[in-house]
Amino acid sequence: MAVVVPFESPRPAGLNRLVDLVAADMERVNATILARTGSEVTMIPEVANHLIASGGKRLRPMLTLAMAKLAGYSGDGHIKLAAAVEFMHTATLLHDDVVDESDMRRGKLAARMVWGNEASVLVGDFLLGQAFKMMVEVGNLHALDILSSAAAVIAEGEVMQLGTANNTATNEDEYLAVIRAKTAELFAAACEVGPALANKEKAEQAACRSFGMNLGIAFQLVDDALDYGGKSAKLGKNVGDDFREGKITLPVVLSFRRGTESERAFWNRTLVEGKVEDGDLDAAMAMMAKHHAIEDTLGRARHYGAIAKDALALAPDSPIKQALEEAVDFSIARAH
């Protein structure tokens, strides 16, 4: 069963403009990533490159490069910081797959399924260590503060998510607090370090951080919707994984609160008790369609996307500003 998602605007060009504008810097970032995953311990580059080379969009490091360009930064510290951002992201994915017991990541077996949970956790720790080494090498205390603070907040978000797992009493505010910490914080930090390197005024740094934070929230809300109405090829995992793992995401929160007593009993059986039967995923998607949970989740995503665009409204018009606005459109239009 598929959920039809209404969209008023045509699909945007995607990330093409952003990719083109940061291409030269991104080559240097990729070279840095390759160099920093090297280790005499053979398993480390094997596990790290299994995920790093698996076709991710590298959106977060591209945002770091783009914001540095928007801020007029002329040094090369943004290269190492962009690589550090990607390492932080990769480390969280390695750790997430262990916590969530996920089998798939980006369309292929999760690293833990190939090398085991222990190796996935430890290689994630190695990447975090390399990320912090690069931050120190850049020598900008403010940038180090931004990214190290983000690492702590992301870890808090992971622990917060454990508290909402299999808990149908979770409300929308509680869920948004989780995704702000777990997902959006790294987007925010990735966007803030460029203007920090360029020593821009606090207001400009705050605007860039706001752009990243709200883009990150929108990005995660679309992921929530896609798990119940997307395609495996686009998700890089199986449709319904969140449901099978008992995750409480916004479509579930809305469906549970808007549902009948018997519908709430269904959610408690499947997500709280973990008793999932054949046909339950289709039943869940039918309830979401009935209560407009998917389209309302995407409505929230469009709302946060609009806030992200407004955060950059005072920046002068330029190709890089347009590319950042298109990145917002792309993140939301993935639901097509």
Buried (B, 14 or more C-beta within 10 A) or exposed (E): EEBEBEEEEEEBEBBEBBBEBBEEBBEBBBEBBBEBBEBEEEBBBBBBBBBBEBEBBBBBBBBBBBBBBBBEBEEEBBBBBBBBBBBBBBBBBBBBBBBBEBBBBBEBBBBBBEBBBEBBBBBBEBBBEBBBEBBBEBEBEBBBBBBBEBBEBBBBBBEBBEEBBBEBEBEEEBBBBBBBBBBBBBBBBBBBBBBBBBEBEEEBBBBBBBBBBBBBBBBBBBBBBBBBBBEEEEBBBBBBBBBBBBBBBBBBBBBBBBBEEEBBEBBBBBBBEEEBEEEBBEBBBBBBBEBBBBBBBBEBBBBBBBBBBEBBEEBEEEEBBEBBBBBBBBBBBBBE
